[in-house]
Amino acid sequence: MKIWSPRSALIVLVALISSLQSAIGVRFVIDREECFSHNVQYEGDTVHVSFVVIKADTPWHYGEDGVDLVVKGPSGDQIHDSRDKISEKFEFTVHKKGLHRFCFTNKSPYHETLDFDIHVGHFAYFDQHAKDEHLNPLLEQIGKLEEALYNIQFEQHWLEAQTDRQAIVNEGMSRRAIHKAMFESAALVGASVLQVYLLRRLFERKLGTSRV
């Protein structure tokens, strides 16, 4: 049975703290263009990105208008480009550490509400040279478990945003259906009243003619 030394325990603790994933999630209203910056500190990290157009700020608009997203690296190189998307989920590997920019463009005439999520994973123990060979399998399993947990959270956030969008779209369609039914009913009642009025006038004319 192996007894861990204080040094080994410290390495495990440092690895656990350093391997924490960085993630941000934000919901915002976009008019024309909105940009976000996120600093990725290590090359080789995997960046997971997702966004969902939740709604457009107009009660009568529930179309399929999407947004554009352009992702650029620290040196200005374009990493990702998507056009007219209502929702998207993708990932990329960081080849150069530094500040990454995520710029959204809304080309529709309406303000739109977006849900945006970034998740960056890094395993610090890959950069360290621990001499205790028994720690490597443990750290690897801990890293895989942590990555799996963060992936679950990332997927959950994505699904919640999709559910919110669908609920708003369904509510809008139901409201429009009710308004349409009310308008058709009012038009039918108006047509019926007009028919009754015209029939009465017709009968009054005939009665007036017959008396003469």
C-alpha positions, 0 to 999 in steps of 0.5 A: 500500500502506497503512503502519499507524501506531503509533496504528493498531496500538494501536487494533487491539490495544485492540479485540482485547483489549476485544472478548474475550467473557466466558463462564462454564461451571459444573456443580453439584448443586441441591437446591431453589434456586440463583442465579448473578449475572453482570455485563454491562458494556455495553448492547446485548450479546447474552447466550447461555444454556444449561443441561442437567439431567445426572442426578438423584441416585437410581439408580432415577429417570430421569424427565423432571423438569426445573427452572425458570429465571428471569432478572432484570435489574439493576433486578429486571425479569424477562427470561426464565422457563422451567418444567420444562425438562430442557435449554434454550438461548436468548439475549437482548439487554441493555437495561440494563447491570449485574448479571443474576441467573439463578435455578434451582428444582428442584421434584423430591424429588431432588438434580439435577446441572446444567450451566450456561453463559453467553456474553456478546459485546461489540465495543468498537470500536463504541463508539470513534470511530476516524478511520482508515476502513481499520481498520473493515472489519478490525475488523468481520471480526475481531469476526465471526470471534471471535464465530463461534469463541465460538459454536462453543465454546458449541455444543460445551459444549451438545452435551457436556452433552447427551451426558453426560446421555444416557450417564447415562440409557442407563446407568441404563436398562441397569442397570434392565433387568439388575436386572429380568431378574435379579428375573424369573429369581429369581422363575422359579427360585423358582416352579420350586422351589415346583412341584417341592416341591409335586409331591413332597409330592403324590406322597408323599401318594399313595404313603402313601395307596396303602400304607394 
